[in-house]
């Protein structure tokens, strides 16, 4: 698939094209998760939708975007182009029992704008990211729905938290429920229950306060046209979060421009480069450190950036030039290519999907970068049962670390599989 095919492939489902009539995949599990190897735990040899109430490895997914470990130890999967959330019990089972089953836990599979109420009656439009809070509630970035949703797994009911369903930028400093978002992507929650998310097409990071329910901008700036040298932008009127240069009010109706800027300065003046528009790919996910530091995959700037607790921004990986280089050296001197997801472990290891390089890389606390899954620069599918660095991935968009056992779950998106690497 080319760079725009991820979004355009959703037209198959929107047009009602059936995806279930192909022959079933292999009947035997290709491998069992074991130490030092990579193995598929969900998804098989074709994109599609099938497999509920059966083993995950025999099911079909369609461009899975990410995963999260639930409080019950199950693996929850964002089945992006099937417009569903799916749940895999005991993903590391050796297959000796029938307990490892895949089920749909939210979404009808019909593309729509009704992600609220009973979870199995919801019509999602490309859910993109999920995260659990301390109470076991599952938060969902409903991407094309332009909403943030909270799912209570105990009663299988969803509640809309932020976003009107419109696609623009408005509402900062007011109630999150009345705010207007545009392609909300990566989600994270801090220890106090505050929600941080990337408002992707608006090129900003926003925060929902756990106590007041109000929404604020914490990083990035939406500027709709480039300012001449020395001219500062002014905010568009009417509660808009957009800024413009010059006096032409029509500029306030333009999309937020991706750009790069701000390193060494205030995060509220930083510029990010995230894809926007109807053919955009999901991008720009977050990780939070215990001290409040925010890590962002600044996807089209080909960098990982950090917002410090005192509100300053800096680059921690990537030179800004798309490519692959740098393993064994300092991450700020390495080349990366469209990073999408970031995951921070308790011991300070920062994992990220080097998506267009088709690999997973990690930055250690000393700032040194290395590859842990895949062969960077090579796309394909191979390697199950063998070394993770000898395997081939195809445009992975998500990485999840299970802190309880060190397992690395990879959303191998263009292979329509979830794969796991065991330490």
NORSUL-V414962 format. One record per residue. N is the residue number from 1. RES is the residue in one letter. SS is DSSP state (a for helix, b for strand, c for the rest). Layout:
BEGIN
n=N res=RES ss=SS
n=N res=RES ss=SS
END
This chain:
BEGIN
n=1 res=X ss=c
n=2 res=X ss=c
n=3 res=X ss=c
n=4 res=X ss=c
n=5 res=X ss=a
n=6 res=X ss=a
n=7 res=X ss=a
n=8 res=X ss=a
n=9 res=X ss=c
n=10 res=X ss=a
n=11 res=X ss=a
n=12 res=X ss=a
n=13 res=X ss=a
n=14 res=X ss=a
n=15 res=X ss=c
n=16 res=X ss=c
n=17 res=X ss=c
n=18 res=X ss=c
n=19 res=X ss=c
n=20 res=X ss=c
n=21 res=X ss=c
n=22 res=X ss=c
n=23 res=X ss=c
n=24 res=X ss=c
n=25 res=X ss=c
n=26 res=X ss=c
n=27 res=X ss=c
n=28 res=X ss=c
n=29 res=X ss=c
n=30 res=X ss=c
n=31 res=X ss=c
n=32 res=X ss=c
n=33 res=X ss=c
n=34 res=X ss=c
n=35 res=X ss=b
n=36 res=X ss=c
n=37 res=X ss=c
n=38 res=X ss=b
n=39 res=X ss=b
n=40 res=X ss=b
n=41 res=X ss=b
n=42 res=X ss=b
n=43 res=X ss=c
n=44 res=X ss=c
n=45 res=X ss=c
n=46 res=X ss=c
n=47 res=X ss=c
n=48 res=X ss=c
n=49 res=X ss=c
n=50 res=X ss=b
n=51 res=X ss=c
n=52 res=X ss=c
n=53 res=X ss=c
n=54 res=X ss=b
n=55 res=X ss=c
n=56 res=X ss=a
n=57 res=X ss=a
n=58 res=X ss=a
n=59 res=X ss=c
n=60 res=X ss=b
n=61 res=X ss=c
n=62 res=X ss=c
n=63 res=X ss=c
n=64 res=X ss=b
n=65 res=X ss=b
n=66 res=X ss=b
n=67 res=X ss=b
n=68 res=X ss=b
n=69 res=X ss=b
n=70 res=X ss=c
n=71 res=X ss=c
n=72 res=X ss=c
n=73 res=X ss=c
n=74 res=X ss=c
n=75 res=X ss=b
n=76 res=X ss=b
n=77 res=X ss=b
n=78 res=X ss=b
n=79 res=X ss=b
n=80 res=X ss=a
n=81 res=X ss=a
n=82 res=X ss=a
n=83 res=X ss=c
n=84 res=X ss=b
n=85 res=X ss=b
n=86 res=X ss=b
n=87 res=X ss=b
n=88 res=X ss=b
n=89 res=X ss=c
n=90 res=X ss=c
n=91 res=X ss=c
n=92 res=X ss=c
n=93 res=X ss=c
n=94 res=X ss=c
n=95 res=X ss=c
n=96 res=X ss=c
n=97 res=X ss=c
n=98 res=X ss=c
n=99 res=X ss=c
n=100 res=X ss=c
n=101 res=X ss=c
n=102 res=X ss=b
n=103 res=X ss=b
n=104 res=X ss=b
n=105 res=X ss=b
n=106 res=X ss=b
n=107 res=X ss=c
n=108 res=X ss=c
n=109 res=X ss=c
n=110 res=X ss=c
n=111 res=X ss=c
n=112 res=X ss=c
n=113 res=X ss=c
n=114 res=X ss=c
n=115 res=X ss=c
n=116 res=X ss=c
n=117 res=X ss=b
n=118 res=X ss=b
n=119 res=X ss=a
n=120 res=X ss=a
n=121 res=X ss=a
n=122 res=X ss=c
n=123 res=X ss=c
n=124 res=X ss=c
n=125 res=X ss=c
n=126 res=X ss=c
n=127 res=X ss=b
n=128 res=X ss=b
n=129 res=X ss=b
n=130 res=X ss=b
n=131 res=X ss=b
n=132 res=X ss=b
n=133 res=X ss=c
n=134 res=X ss=c
n=135 res=X ss=c
n=136 res=X ss=c
n=137 res=X ss=c
n=138 res=X ss=b
n=139 res=X ss=b
n=140 res=X ss=b
n=141 res=X ss=b
n=142 res=X ss=b
n=143 res=X ss=c
n=144 res=X ss=c
n=145 res=X ss=c
n=146 res=X ss=c
n=147 res=X ss=b
n=148 res=X ss=b
n=149 res=X ss=b
n=150 res=X ss=b
n=151 res=X ss=b
n=152 res=X ss=b
n=153 res=X ss=c
n=154 res=X ss=c
n=155 res=X ss=c
n=156 res=X ss=c
n=157 res=X ss=b
n=158 res=X ss=b
n=159 res=X ss=b
n=160 res=X ss=b
n=161 res=X ss=b
n=162 res=X ss=b
n=163 res=X ss=c
n=164 res=X ss=c
n=165 res=X ss=c
n=166 res=X ss=c
n=167 res=X ss=b
n=168 res=X ss=c
n=169 res=X ss=c
n=170 res=X ss=b
n=171 res=X ss=c
n=172 res=X ss=c
n=173 res=X ss=c
n=174 res=X ss=c
n=175 res=X ss=b
n=176 res=X ss=a
n=177 res=X ss=a
n=178 res=X ss=a
n=179 res=X ss=c
n=180 res=X ss=b
n=181 res=X ss=b
n=182 res=X ss=c
n=183 res=X ss=c
n=184 res=X ss=b
n=185 res=X ss=b
n=186 res=X ss=b
n=187 res=X ss=b
n=188 res=X ss=b
n=189 res=X ss=b
n=190 res=X ss=c
n=191 res=X ss=c
n=192 res=X ss=c
n=193 res=X ss=c
n=194 res=X ss=c
n=195 res=X ss=b
n=196 res=X ss=b
n=197 res=X ss=b
n=198 res=X ss=b
n=199 res=X ss=b
n=200 res=X ss=a
n=201 res=X ss=a
n=202 res=X ss=a
n=203 res=X ss=c
n=204 res=X ss=b
n=205 res=X ss=b
n=206 res=X ss=b
n=207 res=X ss=b
n=208 res=X ss=b
n=209 res=X ss=c
n=210 res=X ss=c
n=211 res=X ss=c
n=212 res=X ss=c
n=213 res=X ss=c
n=214 res=X ss=b
n=215 res=X ss=b
n=216 res=X ss=b
n=217 res=X ss=b
n=218 res=X ss=b
n=219 res=X ss=b
n=220 res=X ss=c
n=221 res=X ss=c
n=222 res=X ss=b
n=223 res=X ss=b
n=224 res=X ss=c
n=225 res=X ss=c
n=226 res=X ss=c
n=227 res=X ss=c
n=228 res=X ss=c
n=229 res=X ss=c
n=230 res=X ss=c
n=231 res=X ss=c
n=232 res=X ss=c
n=233 res=X ss=c
n=234 res=X ss=b
n=235 res=X ss=b
n=236 res=X ss=c
n=237 res=X ss=c
n=238 res=X ss=c
n=239 res=X ss=c
n=240 res=X ss=b
n=241 res=X ss=c
n=242 res=X ss=b
n=243 res=X ss=b
n=244 res=X ss=b
n=245 res=X ss=c
n=246 res=X ss=c
n=247 res=X ss=c
n=248 res=X ss=c
n=249 res=X ss=a
n=250 res=X ss=a
n=251 res=X ss=a
n=252 res=X ss=a
n=253 res=X ss=a
n=254 res=X ss=c
n=255 res=X ss=c
n=256 res=X ss=c
n=257 res=X ss=c
n=258 res=X ss=c
n=259 res=X ss=c
n=260 res=X ss=c
n=261 res=X ss=b
n=262 res=X ss=c
n=263 res=X ss=c
n=264 res=X ss=c
n=265 res=X ss=c
n=266 res=X ss=b
n=267 res=X ss=a
n=268 res=X ss=a
n=269 res=X ss=a
n=270 res=X ss=c
n=271 res=X ss=b
n=272 res=X ss=c
n=273 res=X ss=c
n=274 res=X ss=c
n=275 res=X ss=c
n=276 res=X ss=c
n=277 res=X ss=c
n=278 res=X ss=c
n=279 res=X ss=c
n=280 res=X ss=c
n=281 res=X ss=c
n=282 res=X ss=c
n=283 res=X ss=c
n=284 res=X ss=c
n=285 res=X ss=c
n=286 res=X ss=b
n=287 res=X ss=b
n=288 res=X ss=b
n=289 res=X ss=c
n=290 res=X ss=c
n=291 res=X ss=c
n=292 res=X ss=c
n=293 res=X ss=c
n=294 res=X ss=b
n=295 res=X ss=b
n=296 res=X ss=b
n=297 res=X ss=b
n=298 res=X ss=b
n=299 res=X ss=a
n=300 res=X ss=a
n=301 res=X ss=a
n=302 res=X ss=c
n=303 res=X ss=b
n=304 res=X ss=b
n=305 res=X ss=b
n=306 res=X ss=b
n=307 res=X ss=b
n=308 res=X ss=c
n=309 res=X ss=c
n=310 res=X ss=c
n=311 res=X ss=c
n=312 res=X ss=b
n=313 res=X ss=b
n=314 res=X ss=b
n=315 res=X ss=b
n=316 res=X ss=b
n=317 res=X ss=b
n=318 res=X ss=c
n=319 res=X ss=c
n=320 res=X ss=c
n=321 res=X ss=c
n=322 res=X ss=c
n=323 res=X ss=c
n=324 res=X ss=c
n=325 res=X ss=b
n=326 res=X ss=c
n=327 res=X ss=c
n=328 res=X ss=c
n=329 res=X ss=c
n=330 res=X ss=b
n=331 res=X ss=a
n=332 res=X ss=a
n=333 res=X ss=a
n=334 res=X ss=c
n=335 res=X ss=b
n=336 res=X ss=c
n=337 res=X ss=c
n=338 res=X ss=c
n=339 res=X ss=b
n=340 res=X ss=b
n=341 res=X ss=b
n=342 res=X ss=b
n=343 res=X ss=b
n=344 res=X ss=b
n=345 res=X ss=c
n=346 res=X ss=c
n=347 res=X ss=c
n=348 res=X ss=c
n=349 res=X ss=c
n=350 res=X ss=b
n=351 res=X ss=b
n=352 res=X ss=b
n=353 res=X ss=b
n=354 res=X ss=b
n=355 res=X ss=a
n=356 res=X ss=a
n=357 res=X ss=a
n=358 res=X ss=c
n=359 res=X ss=b
n=360 res=X ss=b
n=361 res=X ss=b
n=362 res=X ss=b
n=363 res=X ss=b
n=364 res=X ss=c
n=365 res=X ss=c
n=366 res=X ss=c
n=367 res=X ss=c
n=368 res=X ss=b
n=369 res=X ss=b
n=370 res=X ss=b
n=371 res=X ss=b
n=372 res=X ss=b
n=373 res=X ss=b
n=374 res=X ss=c
n=375 res=X ss=c
n=376 res=X ss=c
n=377 res=X ss=c
n=378 res=X ss=c
n=379 res=X ss=b
n=380 res=X ss=c
n=381 res=X ss=c
n=382 res=X ss=b
n=383 res=X ss=c
n=384 res=X ss=c
n=385 res=X ss=c
n=386 res=X ss=c
n=387 res=X ss=c
n=388 res=X ss=c
n=389 res=X ss=c
n=390 res=X ss=c
n=391 res=X ss=c
n=392 res=X ss=b
n=393 res=X ss=b
n=394 res=X ss=c
n=395 res=X ss=c
n=396 res=X ss=c
n=397 res=X ss=c
n=398 res=X ss=b
n=399 res=X ss=b
n=400 res=X ss=b
n=401 res=X ss=b
n=402 res=X ss=b
n=403 res=X ss=c
n=404 res=X ss=c
n=405 res=X ss=c
n=406 res=X ss=c
n=407 res=X ss=b
n=408 res=X ss=b
n=409 res=X ss=b
n=410 res=X ss=b
n=411 res=X ss=b
n=412 res=X ss=b
n=413 res=X ss=a
n=414 res=X ss=a
n=415 res=X ss=a
n=416 res=X ss=c
n=417 res=X ss=b
n=418 res=X ss=b
n=419 res=X ss=b
n=420 res=X ss=b
n=421 res=X ss=b
n=422 res=X ss=b
n=423 res=X ss=c
END
